[in-house]
């Protein structure tokens, strides 16, 4: 894998995952599909959990950036 | 991460046919079915495939059915009125039925008969089927009478292991080399390299020729049945070429992840397909550990570094090159084998450790019949070229016989195949996840011991757990 910064010691950090951002799309999708294949729960609860997690993530991200801009 | 997982699960649930146990009130039925996949039987008597029920009033709407029907094999996408004996497939089925369940089928239609055509297939599906038949017959034409050789070549070029002679299939499966007959990166990369070389020699402009090559490869993937490994290889090739054409760095792991995401968005049920799981696991192992480990092994030795170029003898150069090829191949083969062990044990109850060594010989050797077969396919554009094509087929078939002979010889080695029935079905998936994490966790390591040692240790730990649970059960 290519490193965007050759001086960086270890670029396999959680925010970039080794300069392979598509893994953040592929891994949750694969995990979700596999979980549903194993459990077979109807889409309603999944969408509810997904929607809530997305809203919470957005709020916490917005709060963090406002705190950073204040400091 | 949680949002993505939940949305992925919801998408899978929405796209999958119903998976609840099916209730069949009458065993003999007449129902409309849209054929998704259809393959002629090897003996030529009828066809098998998958389809889904389009009757909205019968209570079985959208259910996927495994079909076994007499008559001429239809093109995919046709809607037929079929009659036959309908039986449910139980959730805890084994063997072939378990594979059918992994494809989303909950019903089987046996002794099927076509009563009529309700909607025709698309023109492209008809063309695809016609090309498949034509290529099958073209590749089987040899200068001498050799049905097995023709079948081996047709299986290699069309990615259909069902065409292989039974003894050859058994030998390739026992030595972990059956993947040579699935359309994958070996085929797509080989073809892309040959076509790019031709385009360069003909001094064609890079961008249009790249697009035409991608289109040709896509047609080849479609004609061969668009298996998960071939679709994966094509998407990866498209992203890698797109990155190069636009001067953007596209690491192979990024291309693999994009191919996985694109496949799951288009067809989320692919996640339970054995071909999908094995293909992605092996390529992840090769990209994350096998390739980097091979690069580390290819570093010049102290003797090589300290010997001036002018003083290097041909024997030394040959020895160093052989060492690099052998160690590099061993690293790649080892990584792919480690990655596939839990899945093959979970899916088929066996895994071939001998594949690590047999692949070293057969993978490079397989490129020659592949190139000859590709040249023969290129000749199929005109009947005038039938004569040279038969000789190309003959040469390729002879090499495939040699490969079969090697595989059969290696299959005789005692205990080359680890036979082990997992006590719980979830253990295979657990092992696959564990190894994927092990490969990803050290993907950028510069240590050979870590690159291959961490996944090997994870596999050893998983095997210990399996043996422990086996003893308990």
Boltz contact constraints between the chains, C-beta under 6 A:
constraints:
  - contact:
      token1: [A, 1]
      token2: [B, 251]
      max_distance: 6.0
  - contact:
      token1: [A, 1]
      token2: [B, 253]
      max_distance: 6.0
  - contact:
      token1: [A, 2]
      token2: [B, 249]
      max_distance: 6.0
  - contact:
      token1: [A, 2]
      token2: [B, 251]
      max_distance: 6.0
  - contact:
      token1: [A, 12]
      token2: [B, 444]
      max_distance: 6.0
  - contact:
      token1: [A, 18]
      token2: [B, 443]
      max_distance: 6.0
  - contact:
      token1: [A, 18]
      token2: [B, 444]
      max_distance: 6.0
  - contact:
      token1: [A, 20]
      token2: [B, 253]
      max_distance: 6.0
  - contact:
      token1: [A, 20]
      token2: [B, 254]
      max_distance: 6.0
  - contact:
      token1: [A, 22]
      token2: [B, 254]
      max_distance: 6.0
  - contact:
      token1: [A, 22]
      token2: [B, 257]
      max_distance: 6.0
  - contact:
      token1: [A, 22]
      token2: [B, 258]
      max_distance: 6.0
  - contact:
      token1: [A, 23]
      token2: [B, 257]
      max_distance: 6.0
  - contact:
      token1: [A, 25]
      token2: [B, 261]
      max_distance: 6.0
  - contact:
      token1: [A, 26]
      token2: [B, 257]
      max_distance: 6.0
  - contact:
      token1: [A, 26]
      token2: [B, 260]
      max_distance: 6.0
  - contact:
      token1: [A, 26]
      token2: [B, 261]
      max_distance: 6.0
  - contact:
      token1: [A, 28]
      token2: [B, 1]
      max_distance: 6.0
  - contact:
      token1: [A, 28]
      token2: [B, 4]
      max_distance: 6.0
  - contact:
      token1: [A, 28]
      token2: [B, 5]
      max_distance: 6.0
  - contact:
      token1: [A, 28]
      token2: [B, 8]
      max_distance: 6.0
  - contact:
      token1: [A, 29]
      token2: [B, 8]
      max_distance: 6.0
  - contact:
      token1: [A, 29]
      token2: [B, 261]
      max_distance: 6.0
  - contact:
      token1: [A, 29]
      token2: [B, 264]
      max_distance: 6.0
  - contact:
      token1: [A, 31]
      token2: [B, 5]
      max_distance: 6.0
  - contact:
      token1: [A, 32]
      token2: [B, 5]
      max_distance: 6.0
  - contact:
      token1: [A, 32]
      token2: [B, 8]
      max_distance: 6.0
  - contact:
      token1: [A, 32]
      token2: [B, 9]
      max_distance: 6.0
  - contact:
      token1: [A, 33]
      token2: [B, 8]
      max_distance: 6.0
  - contact:
      token1: [A, 33]
      token2: [B, 12]
      max_distance: 6.0
  - contact:
      token1: [A, 33]
      token2: [B, 264]
      max_distance: 6.0
  - contact:
      token1: [A, 33]
      token2: [B, 268]
      max_distance: 6.0
  - contact:
      token1: [A, 33]
      token2: [B, 271]
      max_distance: 6.0
  - contact:
      token1: [A, 34]
      token2: [B, 271]
      max_distance: 6.0
  - contact:
      token1: [A, 35]
      token2: [B, 9]
      max_distance: 6.0
  - contact:
      token1: [A, 36]
      token2: [B, 9]
      max_distance: 6.0
  - contact:
      token1: [A, 36]
      token2: [B, 12]
      max_distance: 6.0
  - contact:
      token1: [A, 36]
      token2: [B, 13]
      max_distance: 6.0
  - contact:
      token1: [A, 37]
      token2: [B, 272]
      max_distance: 6.0
  - contact:
      token1: [A, 40]
      token2: [B, 19]
      max_distance: 6.0
  - contact:
      token1: [A, 43]
      token2: [B, 10]
      max_distance: 6.0
  - contact:
      token1: [A, 43]
      token2: [B, 13]
      max_distance: 6.0
  - contact:
      token1: [A, 43]
      token2: [B, 14]
      max_distance: 6.0
  - contact:
      token1: [A, 46]
      token2: [B, 6]
      max_distance: 6.0
  - contact:
      token1: [A, 46]
      token2: [B, 9]
      max_distance: 6.0
  - contact:
      token1: [A, 46]
      token2: [B, 10]
      max_distance: 6.0
  - contact:
      token1: [A, 47]
      token2: [B, 10]
      max_distance: 6.0
  - contact:
      token1: [A, 49]
      token2: [B, 6]
      max_distance: 6.0
  - contact:
      token1: [A, 50]
      token2: [B, 3]
      max_distance: 6.0
  - contact:
      token1: [A, 50]
      token2: [B, 6]
      max_distance: 6.0
  - contact:
      token1: [A, 50]
      token2: [B, 7]
      max_distance: 6.0
  - contact:
      token1: [A, 53]
      token2: [B, 2]
      max_distance: 6.0
  - contact:
      token1: [A, 53]
      token2: [B, 3]
      max_distance: 6.0
  - contact:
      token1: [A, 54]
      token2: [B, 3]
      max_distance: 6.0
